[in-house]
């Protein structure tokens, strides 16, 4: 810009602000005290604008911003926690907001845009929600260490069917309730459910001697001196799953990177060693 237009812009700026910003002599031009204050503020504004544009572009690419994740309580004991750590390493500019909640409320939370993505137990959903399985594991039997069967290497499902079992609440844990019931269908038997509860309270009920419980194998990480866990011979090979769920029309671009990280973790676990 040549000198005359530049001088005119400075004059218009001083008129808009209402103060003199530059002190002019025949030999030099320098900032007035008021001009120095404006200069320092302008530098900060320019820096903030640059950061704003960078963060905006990162969010558009799924590399920044906030990702709100609904997280099923039982997922906290799965290898998906390690996958979350790896995701944070890949996308350090994405702020993860984990919110623990039961799987049966996550669909409504997704549709209301209160969460961006859900790590949940697979439940029936409508067509506008996409789900991807990211983890699968067998069920095991939790029982007290002083139980008469605690020393066995494994138990058949027929043996389990004869035991008092802590079941799952239809309202709070419909997935595990249906899963446990389905395990006994091939036997043409109904499990002896003596009380309904939710994880991890089912383990407390086992510990105080109310009954035994069928739980996901990763819950064995919840160490207790009073409990033992046994494999179950299940002819139907029933297993529990975790899925990642999100709206098909998802506004937050970070969801795609999150799903990719969870799926990659699942592939690494399944890869032959």
Helices and strands as residue ranges (DSSP letters): H 3-17, E 22-24, E 29-31, H 33-60, E 65-71, G 73-77, H 80-90, E 94-100, G 103-105, H 106-111, E 117-120, E 129-144, E 154-156, H 157-161, E 164-168, H 174-183, G 185-187, E 192-197, H 201-207, E 213-216, G 217-221, E 227-233, E 239-247, H 254-270
